[in-house]
Amino acid sequence: MPRPSRLPAALNPAVPANKPGSSRRRVLLKAGGTLLLSVVAPLPAFANQILGVRVWPADDYTRVTLENDTDLKTEHFLIPDPPRLVVDIEGLGLSNTLKSLVAKVEPNDPYIKQVRVGQNRPNVVRLVFDLKEEVKPQVFTLAPVAGYQHRLIFDLYPIKEVDPIAAMIEKGDWSPGSTTAVAESTTTLGDPVAGTPPVQIPTPPPVAPPTRPNAAPDAIAKLESAMSGLQGTPPAQPIQPPPARGKPTVPTQKVARMVTIALDPGHGGEDPGAIGARGSREKDIVLAVAKRLKAKLEQMPNTRVMLTRDGDFFVPLGKRVEKARKVQADLFVSIHADAWIKPDARGSSVFVLSEKGASSSAARWLANDQNRADLIGGAQFGSSTDKHLASVLFDLSTTAQINDSLKLGKAVLGEIGGINRLHKASVEQAGFAVLKAPDIPSILVETAFISNPQEEAKLNDDGYQDQLAEAITKGIRRYFSDNPPMAKSRQT
Protein backbone atom coordinates (compact mmCIF):
# COMPACT_ATOMS: atom_id res chain seq x y z
CA MET A 1 0.00 0.00 0.00
CA PRO A 2 1.53 3.33 -1.03
CA ARG A 3 2.41 5.74 1.72
CA PRO A 4 0.36 8.94 1.83
CA SER A 5 2.10 11.84 0.14
CA ARG A 6 3.63 14.44 2.42
CA LEU A 7 4.10 16.91 -0.43
CA PRO A 8 2.37 20.27 -0.32
CA ALA A 9 -0.79 20.10 -2.41
CA ALA A 10 0.45 22.49 -5.07
CA LEU A 11 3.50 20.28 -5.72
CA ASN A 12 1.71 16.95 -5.38
CA PRO A 13 1.24 15.64 -8.92
CA ALA A 14 -1.84 13.75 -7.77
CA VAL A 15 -3.53 17.05 -6.91
CA PRO A 16 -4.56 19.19 -9.89
CA ALA A 17 -3.63 22.84 -9.75
CA ASN A 18 -5.76 24.98 -7.42
CA LYS A 19 -7.95 22.06 -6.34
CA PRO A 20 -10.64 23.43 -4.00
CA GLY A 21 -11.01 22.04 -0.48
CA SER A 22 -7.33 21.58 0.29
CA SER A 23 -6.62 22.41 3.92
CA ARG A 24 -2.86 22.08 3.73
CA ARG A 25 -0.79 25.06 4.78
CA ARG A 26 0.46 26.80 1.64
CA VAL A 27 2.12 30.02 0.64
CA LEU A 28 0.80 31.15 -2.73
CA LEU A 29 2.53 33.83 -4.74
CA LYS A 30 0.84 35.33 -7.78
CA ALA A 31 3.05 36.03 -10.79
CA GLY A 32 1.65 36.84 -14.22
CA GLY A 33 -1.76 35.45 -13.31
CA THR A 34 -0.25 32.07 -12.35
CA LEU A 35 -0.13 30.57 -8.87
CA LEU A 36 3.25 29.55 -7.50
CA LEU A 37 3.99 27.56 -4.40
CA SER A 38 7.03 28.90 -2.61
CA VAL A 39 8.40 26.63 0.08
CA VAL A 40 11.16 28.78 1.45
CA ALA A 41 14.09 26.70 2.53
CA PRO A 42 17.69 27.71 3.22
CA LEU A 43 19.74 27.36 0.06
CA PRO A 44 22.60 24.93 0.71
CA ALA A 45 26.03 26.39 0.09
CA PHE A 46 26.85 23.51 -2.25
CA ALA A 47 23.67 23.76 -4.35
CA ASN A 48 23.97 24.28 -8.09
CA GLN A 49 22.84 27.60 -9.49
CA ILE A 50 20.21 28.34 -12.15
CA LEU A 51 21.57 31.15 -14.32
CA GLY A 52 18.54 31.74 -16.55
CA VAL A 53 15.16 30.36 -17.55
CA ARG A 54 13.53 30.74 -20.99
CA VAL A 55 10.30 29.57 -22.64
CA TRP A 56 9.88 29.36 -26.43
CA PRO A 57 6.25 28.66 -27.38
CA ALA A 58 5.37 27.64 -30.96
CA ASP A 59 2.74 25.63 -32.79
CA ASP A 60 5.32 22.92 -33.51
CA TYR A 61 6.34 22.53 -29.87
CA THR A 62 7.12 24.50 -26.73
CA ARG A 63 10.67 24.54 -25.38
CA VAL A 64 11.61 25.31 -21.77
CA THR A 65 15.29 25.95 -21.06
CA LEU A 66 17.05 26.07 -17.70
CA GLU A 67 20.62 27.33 -17.98
CA ASN A 68 22.82 26.37 -15.06
CA ASP A 69 26.41 26.19 -13.92
CA THR A 70 26.71 22.41 -14.09
CA ASP A 71 25.07 19.33 -15.54
CA LEU A 72 21.85 18.39 -13.74
CA LYS A 73 20.27 15.02 -13.06
CA THR A 74 16.51 14.81 -13.57
CA GLU A 75 13.59 12.42 -13.39
CA HIS A 76 10.24 13.06 -15.05
CA PHE A 77 6.87 11.39 -15.51
CA LEU A 78 3.48 12.17 -17.05
CA ILE A 79 0.03 12.18 -15.45
CA PRO A 80 -2.84 11.91 -17.95
CA ASP A 81 -5.95 13.33 -16.26
CA PRO A 82 -5.65 16.26 -16.23
CA PRO A 83 -2.44 16.17 -18.29
CA ARG A 84 0.66 17.15 -16.33
CA LEU A 85 4.40 16.75 -16.65
CA VAL A 86 6.30 16.37 -13.37
CA VAL A 87 10.06 16.98 -13.29
CA ASP A 88 12.34 16.47 -10.28
CA ILE A 89 15.77 18.12 -10.53
CA GLU A 90 18.49 17.02 -8.14
CA GLY A 91 21.15 19.28 -6.69
CA LEU A 92 19.04 22.42 -6.64
CA GLY A 93 17.60 24.77 -4.09
CA LEU A 94 14.72 27.09 -4.83
CA SER A 95 15.91 30.46 -6.13
CA ASN A 96 14.34 33.63 -7.45
CA THR A 97 15.65 32.84 -10.94
CA LEU A 98 13.97 29.45 -10.93
CA LYS A 99 10.74 30.88 -9.53
CA SER A 100 10.69 33.42 -12.38
CA LEU A 101 9.86 30.53 -14.71
CA VAL A 102 6.25 30.87 -13.60
CA ALA A 103 5.87 34.31 -15.17
CA LYS A 104 7.59 33.21 -18.38
CA VAL A 105 4.63 31.04 -19.46
CA GLU A 106 2.42 33.08 -21.80
CA PRO A 107 -1.37 32.70 -21.83
CA ASN A 108 -1.31 31.79 -25.54
CA ASP A 109 1.23 29.01 -25.12
CA PRO A 110 -0.18 26.10 -27.16
CA TYR A 111 0.80 23.41 -24.68
CA ILE A 112 1.53 24.80 -21.18
CA LYS A 113 -1.30 26.14 -19.03
CA GLN A 114 0.93 27.05 -16.09
CA VAL A 115 3.94 25.78 -14.17
CA ARG A 116 4.36 25.27 -10.42
CA VAL A 117 7.78 25.33 -8.79
CA GLY A 118 8.77 24.26 -5.30
CA GLN A 119 11.25 22.51 -3.05
CA ASN A 120 10.13 18.88 -3.14
CA ARG A 121 12.69 17.69 -0.62
CA PRO A 122 16.12 18.90 0.48
CA ASN A 123 18.30 19.54 -2.57
CA VAL A 124 15.53 18.51 -5.02
CA VAL A 125 13.30 20.98 -6.87
CA ARG A 126 10.04 19.85 -8.45
CA LEU A 127 8.44 21.42 -11.52
CA VAL A 128 4.82 20.59 -12.32
CA PHE A 129 3.73 21.63 -15.82
CA ASP A 130 -0.06 21.83 -16.08
CA LEU A 131 -0.72 21.11 -19.75
CA LYS A 132 -3.44 22.13 -22.18
CA GLU A 133 -3.24 18.74 -23.90
CA GLU A 134 -1.22 15.54 -23.74
CA VAL A 135 2.35 15.90 -24.97
CA LYS A 136 5.38 13.81 -25.89
CA PRO A 137 8.16 15.34 -23.77
CA GLN A 138 11.82 15.21 -24.69
CA VAL A 139 14.06 16.02 -21.74
CA PHE A 140 17.80 16.30 -22.37
CA THR A 141 20.91 18.30 -21.48
CA LEU A 142 23.32 20.28 -23.61
CA ALA A 143 26.98 20.90 -22.90
CA PRO A 144 28.33 24.49 -22.87
CA VAL A 145 28.62 26.00 -26.35
CA ALA A 146 28.65 29.44 -28.00
CA GLY A 147 28.38 31.48 -24.82
CA TYR A 148 25.85 29.17 -23.14
CA GLN A 149 26.55 27.26 -19.94
CA HIS A 150 25.01 23.85 -19.25
CA ARG A 151 21.38 23.69 -20.36
CA LEU A 152 18.52 21.47 -19.31
CA ILE A 153 15.93 21.32 -22.11
CA PHE A 154 12.24 20.32 -22.00
CA ASP A 155 10.71 20.04 -25.48
CA LEU A 156 6.95 19.46 -25.30
CA TYR A 157 5.64 18.05 -28.59
CA PRO A 158 1.96 17.36 -29.34
CA ILE A 159 0.90 13.72 -29.48
CA LYS A 160 -0.19 14.28 -33.08
CA GLU A 161 2.38 16.25 -35.04
CA VAL A 162 1.29 19.40 -36.84
CA ASP A 163 0.64 18.63 -40.51
CA PRO A 164 2.39 21.35 -42.55
CA ILE A 165 -0.11 21.28 -45.44
CA ALA A 166 -3.07 21.40 -43.04
CA ALA A 167 -1.40 24.29 -41.24
CA MET A 168 -1.05 26.22 -44.51
CA ILE A 169 -4.72 25.68 -45.32
CA GLU A 170 -5.81 26.68 -41.80
CA LYS A 171 -3.82 29.90 -41.98
CA GLY A 172 -5.34 30.76 -45.34
CA ASP A 173 -2.06 30.41 -47.21
CA TRP A 174 -3.60 28.12 -49.80
CA SER A 175 -7.11 27.65 -51.11
CA PRO A 176 -7.70 24.42 -53.08
CA GLY A 177 -10.11 26.25 -55.37
CA SER A 178 -7.60 28.92 -56.34
CA THR A 179 -6.37 26.96 -59.33
CA THR A 180 -9.69 26.59 -61.14
CA ALA A 181 -9.36 29.62 -63.36
CA VAL A 182 -5.76 28.79 -64.12
CA ALA A 183 -6.60 25.26 -65.11
CA GLU A 184 -9.03 26.48 -67.74
CA SER A 185 -6.31 28.33 -69.57
CA THR A 186 -2.55 28.21 -69.15
CA THR A 187 -0.65 28.01 -65.88
CA THR A 188 1.68 31.02 -65.72
CA LEU A 189 4.42 31.93 -63.32
CA GLY A 190 5.85 34.78 -65.34
CA ASP A 191 6.04 38.47 -64.62
CA PRO A 192 4.97 40.55 -67.63
CA VAL A 193 6.08 43.74 -65.85
CA ALA A 194 9.60 42.42 -65.33
CA GLY A 195 9.70 40.99 -68.83
CA THR A 196 9.84 37.38 -67.67
CA PRO A 197 8.00 35.09 -70.09
CA PRO A 198 5.11 33.08 -68.72
CA VAL A 199 5.71 29.50 -67.70
CA GLN A 200 3.62 26.58 -68.82
CA ILE A 201 3.60 23.52 -66.64
CA PRO A 202 4.00 20.52 -68.96
CA THR A 203 1.28 17.93 -68.76
CA PRO A 204 2.31 14.27 -69.04
CA PRO A 205 0.51 12.38 -71.82
CA PRO A 206 -2.55 10.39 -70.78
CA VAL A 207 -1.90 6.74 -70.08
CA ALA A 208 -4.23 4.10 -71.41
CA PRO A 209 -5.77 2.16 -68.51
CA PRO A 210 -5.51 -1.63 -68.55
CA THR A 211 -8.45 -3.26 -70.25
CA ARG A 212 -10.43 -5.15 -67.68
CA PRO A 213 -14.19 -5.52 -67.30
CA ASN A 214 -16.02 -3.27 -64.87
CA ALA A 215 -12.88 -1.28 -64.01
CA ALA A 216 -13.37 0.75 -60.84
CA PRO A 217 -12.94 4.54 -61.03
CA ASP A 218 -9.46 5.78 -60.30
CA ALA A 219 -9.80 7.15 -56.76
CA ILE A 220 -6.36 8.69 -56.81
CA ALA A 221 -7.16 10.60 -60.01
CA LYS A 222 -10.35 11.91 -58.41
CA LEU A 223 -8.40 13.07 -55.35
CA GLU A 224 -5.81 14.81 -57.51
CA SER A 225 -8.59 16.46 -59.49
CA ALA A 226 -10.28 17.72 -56.33
CA MET A 227 -7.06 19.00 -54.80
CA SER A 228 -6.16 21.00 -57.91
CA GLY A 229 -9.57 22.59 -58.13
CA LEU A 230 -10.64 20.72 -61.24
CA GLN A 231 -13.92 19.40 -59.92
CA GLY A 232 -16.25 18.66 -62.76
CA THR A 233 -13.50 18.30 -65.35
CA PRO A 234 -13.78 14.98 -67.21
CA PRO A 235 -11.10 12.48 -66.22
CA ALA A 236 -8.26 11.69 -68.57
CA GLN A 237 -9.35 9.50 -71.45
CA PRO A 238 -7.49 6.56 -72.97
CA ILE A 239 -5.18 7.29 -75.87
CA GLN A 240 -7.17 7.43 -79.09
CA PRO A 241 -5.93 6.62 -82.59
CA PRO A 242 -4.69 9.63 -84.56
CA PRO A 243 -7.54 11.54 -86.22
CA ALA A 244 -8.07 11.17 -89.93
CA ARG A 245 -6.25 13.68 -92.12
CA GLY A 246 -8.13 16.89 -92.60
CA LYS A 247 -10.19 16.67 -89.42
CA PRO A 248 -9.67 19.37 -86.75
CA THR A 249 -7.94 18.28 -83.56
CA VAL A 250 -9.29 19.05 -80.08
CA PRO A 251 -6.81 21.12 -78.01
CA THR A 252 -5.33 19.30 -75.04
CA GLN A 253 -6.51 20.41 -71.59
CA LYS A 254 -3.68 22.15 -69.75
CA VAL A 255 -3.55 20.87 -66.18
CA ALA A 256 -2.56 23.16 -63.31
CA ARG A 257 -0.94 22.15 -60.07
CA MET A 258 0.22 23.99 -57.03
CA VAL A 259 3.86 25.02 -56.98
CA THR A 260 5.17 24.76 -53.41
CA ILE A 261 8.14 26.77 -52.17
CA ALA A 262 9.71 26.15 -48.75
CA LEU A 263 11.35 29.18 -47.13
CA ASP A 264 13.74 28.54 -44.28
CA PRO A 265 14.59 31.48 -42.00
CA GLY A 266 17.80 30.36 -40.33
CA HIS A 267 18.43 29.94 -36.60
CA GLY A 268 15.69 30.92 -34.09
CA GLY A 269 14.91 30.39 -30.42
CA GLU A 270 17.99 29.35 -28.49
CA ASP A 271 20.13 29.97 -31.56
CA PRO A 272 20.29 33.72 -32.33
CA GLY A 273 22.69 33.28 -35.24
CA ALA A 274 25.22 36.01 -35.91
CA ILE A 275 24.96 39.23 -33.89
CA GLY A 276 25.90 42.62 -35.31
CA ALA A 277 27.80 45.43 -33.59
CA ARG A 278 24.49 47.17 -32.85
CA GLY A 279 23.05 44.05 -31.31
CA SER A 280 20.97 42.97 -34.33
CA ARG A 281 20.26 39.25 -34.27
CA GLU A 282 20.41 37.23 -37.46
CA LYS A 283 17.37 35.15 -36.47
CA ASP A 284 15.15 38.28 -36.31
CA ILE A 285 16.31 39.79 -39.60
CA VAL A 286 16.01 36.63 -41.68
CA LEU A 287 12.52 35.90 -40.31
CA ALA A 288 11.42 39.40 -41.32
CA VAL A 289 12.88 38.95 -44.83
CA ALA A 290 11.28 35.50 -45.16
CA LYS A 291 7.84 36.87 -44.29
CA ARG A 292 8.20 39.63 -46.90
CA LEU A 293 9.37 37.07 -49.45
CA LYS A 294 6.47 34.77 -48.63
CA ALA A 295 3.96 37.56 -49.27
CA LYS A 296 5.51 38.36 -52.67
CA LEU A 297 5.75 34.73 -53.79
CA GLU A 298 2.12 34.12 -52.91
CA GLN A 299 1.16 36.83 -55.40
CA MET A 300 2.41 34.51 -58.15
CA PRO A 301 -0.42 32.43 -59.62
CA ASN A 302 -0.88 28.93 -58.32
CA THR A 303 1.88 29.22 -55.71
CA ARG A 304 1.87 28.33 -52.03
CA VAL A 305 4.66 28.96 -49.54
CA MET A 306 5.65 27.19 -46.34
CA LEU A 307 7.90 28.69 -43.67
CA THR A 308 9.98 26.19 -41.72
CA ARG A 309 9.49 28.54 -38.79
CA ASP A 310 7.09 31.48 -38.53
CA GLY A 311 8.16 32.64 -35.07
CA ASP A 312 11.09 32.80 -32.69
CA PHE A 313 11.73 29.12 -32.05
CA PHE A 314 14.45 26.67 -32.99
CA VAL A 315 14.05 24.05 -35.72
CA PRO A 316 16.78 21.39 -36.07
CA LEU A 317 18.49 21.28 -39.45
CA GLY A 318 17.16 17.85 -40.36
CA LYS A 319 13.63 18.87 -39.36
CA ARG A 320 13.78 21.82 -41.76
CA VAL A 321 14.53 19.45 -44.64
CA GLU A 322 11.86 17.03 -43.44
CA LYS A 323 9.22 19.79 -43.40
CA ALA A 324 10.02 20.74 -46.99
CA ARG A 325 9.79 17.13 -48.14
CA LYS A 326 6.47 16.60 -46.34
CA VAL A 327 4.84 19.32 -48.42
CA GLN A 328 6.59 18.05 -51.57
CA ALA A 329 8.28 21.39 -52.08
CA ASP A 330 9.48 22.30 -55.57
CA LEU A 331 12.14 24.66 -54.18
CA PHE A 332 13.89 25.19 -50.84
CA VAL A 333 15.36 28.62 -50.01
CA SER A 334 17.27 29.07 -46.73
CA ILE A 335 17.82 32.69 -45.69
CA HIS A 336 20.75 33.89 -43.57
CA ALA A 337 22.85 36.97 -42.78
CA ASP A 338 26.57 36.37 -43.05
CA ALA A 339 29.24 37.18 -40.46
CA TRP A 340 33.02 37.31 -40.54
CA ILE A 341 35.82 37.89 -38.07
CA LYS A 342 36.64 41.25 -39.72
CA PRO A 343 34.00 44.00 -39.96
CA ASP A 344 34.99 45.08 -43.49
CA ALA A 345 33.68 41.91 -45.18
CA ARG A 346 30.58 42.74 -47.20
CA GLY A 347 28.29 41.59 -49.99
CA SER A 348 25.60 39.00 -50.71
CA SER A 349 26.18 35.35 -51.63
CA VAL A 350 24.25 32.29 -52.77
CA PHE A 351 25.31 28.75 -51.90
CA VAL A 352 24.27 25.28 -53.01
CA LEU A 353 25.23 21.83 -51.81
CA SER A 354 28.53 20.21 -52.70
CA GLU A 355 29.30 16.53 -52.34
CA LYS A 356 32.95 16.90 -53.28
CA GLY A 357 34.11 19.66 -50.98
CA ALA A 358 33.64 23.41 -50.69
CA SER A 359 34.32 25.76 -53.60
CA SER A 360 36.44 27.99 -51.33
CA SER A 361 37.89 28.02 -47.83
CA ALA A 362 35.39 30.73 -46.85
CA ALA A 363 32.50 28.58 -48.08
CA ARG A 364 33.82 25.64 -46.07
CA TRP A 365 34.14 27.79 -42.95
CA LEU A 366 30.62 29.15 -43.39
CA ALA A 367 29.10 25.69 -43.91
CA ASN A 368 30.81 24.37 -40.79
CA ASP A 369 29.60 27.39 -38.85
CA GLN A 370 25.99 27.02 -40.03
CA ASN A 371 26.04 23.27 -39.42
CA ARG A 372 26.76 23.98 -35.72
CA ALA A 373 23.19 25.26 -35.39
CA ASP A 374 21.96 21.99 -33.89
CA LEU A 375 24.63 22.21 -31.18
CA ILE A 376 23.71 25.80 -30.36
CA GLY A 377 19.94 25.58 -30.80
CA GLY A 378 19.72 22.26 -29.02
CA ALA A 379 18.68 19.25 -31.07
CA GLN A 380 18.40 15.92 -29.31
CA PHE A 381 20.81 13.35 -30.70
CA GLY A 382 21.70 9.79 -29.83
CA SER A 383 19.21 7.97 -32.05
CA SER A 384 20.88 5.56 -34.45
CA THR A 385 17.77 5.80 -36.63
CA ASP A 386 18.18 9.56 -36.99
CA LYS A 387 21.86 9.20 -37.83
CA HIS A 388 21.08 6.50 -40.39
CA LEU A 389 18.40 8.68 -41.97
CA ALA A 390 20.79 11.62 -42.20
CA SER A 391 23.35 9.37 -43.88
CA VAL A 392 20.78 8.09 -46.38
CA LEU A 393 19.64 11.61 -47.23
CA PHE A 394 23.22 12.62 -47.90
CA ASP A 395 23.90 9.57 -50.06
CA LEU A 396 20.75 10.26 -52.08
CA SER A 397 21.81 13.81 -52.96
CA THR A 398 22.05 13.49 -56.70
CA THR A 399 23.91 15.37 -59.38
CA ALA A 400 20.57 16.40 -60.90
CA GLN A 401 19.48 18.07 -57.66
CA ILE A 402 22.74 19.99 -57.40
CA ASN A 403 22.59 21.03 -61.07
CA ASP A 404 19.03 22.36 -60.61
CA SER A 405 20.14 24.14 -57.44
CA LEU A 406 22.96 25.80 -59.37
CA LYS A 407 20.47 27.07 -61.97
CA LEU A 408 18.21 28.44 -59.24
CA GLY A 409 21.17 29.97 -57.40
CA LYS A 410 22.46 31.68 -60.54
CA ALA A 411 19.04 33.21 -61.27
CA VAL A 412 18.65 34.51 -57.69
CA LEU A 413 22.24 35.76 -57.44
CA GLY A 414 21.84 37.71 -60.67
CA GLU A 415 18.81 39.55 -59.29
CA ILE A 416 20.40 40.24 -55.88
CA GLY A 417 23.39 41.71 -57.69
CA GLY A 418 21.11 44.51 -58.85
CA ILE A 419 20.49 45.76 -55.30
CA ASN A 420 23.67 44.90 -53.38
CA ARG A 421 27.32 44.23 -53.98
CA LEU A 422 28.07 40.53 -54.43
CA HIS A 423 30.65 38.93 -52.17
CA LYS A 424 31.30 36.38 -54.93
CA ALA A 425 30.24 36.80 -58.54
CA SER A 426 29.28 33.13 -58.88
CA VAL A 427 27.27 30.60 -56.90
CA GLU A 428 29.42 28.84 -54.29
CA GLN A 429 29.19 25.26 -53.02
CA ALA A 430 29.74 23.65 -49.63
CA GLY A 431 28.35 20.86 -47.47
CA PHE A 432 25.44 22.69 -45.84
CA ALA A 433 23.33 20.20 -43.90
CA VAL A 434 20.15 22.17 -44.53
CA LEU A 435 20.54 21.82 -48.33
CA LYS A 436 20.62 18.02 -48.36
CA ALA A 437 17.07 17.31 -49.52
CA PRO A 438 17.81 14.75 -52.26
CA ASP A 439 14.84 15.69 -54.44
CA ILE A 440 14.41 19.46 -53.99
CA PRO A 441 16.51 22.17 -55.66
CA SER A 442 17.90 24.02 -52.64
CA ILE A 443 19.85 27.24 -52.14
CA LEU A 444 21.13 29.19 -49.15
CA VAL A 445 21.06 32.99 -49.51
CA GLU A 446 23.45 35.06 -47.40
CA THR A 447 21.63 38.39 -47.66
CA ALA A 448 24.55 40.55 -46.43
CA PHE A 449 27.20 40.68 -43.71
CA ILE A 450 25.58 41.49 -40.39
CA SER A 451 29.11 41.85 -39.00
CA ASN A 452 29.63 44.86 -41.29
CA PRO A 453 28.16 47.98 -39.60
CA GLN A 454 26.94 49.49 -42.89
CA GLU A 455 25.31 46.27 -44.05
CA GLU A 456 23.85 45.65 -40.59
CA ALA A 457 22.07 48.99 -40.92
CA LYS A 458 20.77 47.99 -44.38
CA LEU A 459 19.51 44.65 -43.08
CA ASN A 460 17.44 46.47 -40.47
CA ASP A 461 15.96 48.82 -43.07
CA ASP A 462 12.42 47.97 -44.22
CA GLY A 463 13.15 49.25 -47.72
CA TYR A 464 16.20 47.06 -48.16
CA GLN A 465 14.39 44.01 -46.79
CA ASP A 466 11.66 44.61 -49.35
CA GLN A 467 14.23 44.94 -52.14
CA LEU A 468 15.81 41.65 -51.07
CA ALA A 469 12.46 39.89 -51.11
CA GLU A 470 11.64 41.32 -54.54
CA ALA A 471 15.02 40.31 -55.97
CA ILE A 472 14.71 36.72 -54.73
CA THR A 473 11.15 36.56 -56.10
CA LYS A 474 12.33 37.71 -59.54
CA GLY A 475 15.11 35.14 -59.46
CA ILE A 476 12.64 32.35 -58.67
CA ARG A 477 10.33 33.54 -61.48
CA ARG A 478 13.25 33.54 -63.90
CA TYR A 479 14.27 30.04 -62.80
CA PHE A 480 10.77 28.70 -63.40
CA SER A 481 10.60 30.40 -66.79
CA ASP A 482 13.68 28.44 -67.88
CA ASN A 483 12.89 25.27 -65.90
CA PRO A 484 9.11 24.71 -65.83
CA PRO A 485 7.96 22.53 -62.93
CA MET A 486 6.82 19.17 -64.19
CA ALA A 487 3.41 17.79 -63.26
CA LYS A 488 3.94 15.44 -60.35
CA SER A 489 3.27 11.76 -60.77
CA ARG A 490 0.59 9.98 -58.80
CA GLN A 491 3.29 8.16 -56.85
CA THR A 492 4.28 11.45 -55.19
Secondary structure, 3 states (H helix, E strand, C coil): CCCCCCCCHHHCCCCCCCCCCCCCCCCEEEECCEEEECCCCCCCCCCECEEEEEEECCCCCEEEEEEECCCCCEEEEEECCCCEEEEEEECECCCHHHHCHHHHCCCCCCCEEEEEEEEEECCEEEEEEEECCCEEEEEEEECCECCECEEEEEEEEECCCCCHHHHHHHCCCCCHHHHHHHHCCCCCCCECCCCECCCCCCCCCCCCCCCCCCCCCCHHHHHHHHHCCCCCCCCCCCCCCCCCCCCCCCCCCCCCCCEEEEEEECCECCECCCECCCCCEHHHHHHHHHHHHHHHHCCCCCEEEEECCCCCCCCCHHHHHHHHHHCCCCEEEEEEEECCCCCCCCCEEEEEECCCCCCCHHHHHHHHHHCCHHHHHCCCCCCHHHHHHHHHHHHCCCHHHHHHHHHHHHHHHHHHCCCCCECCCCCEEECCHHHCCCCCCEEEEEEEECCCHHHHHHHCCHHHHHHHHHHHHHHHHHHHHHCCCCCCCCCC
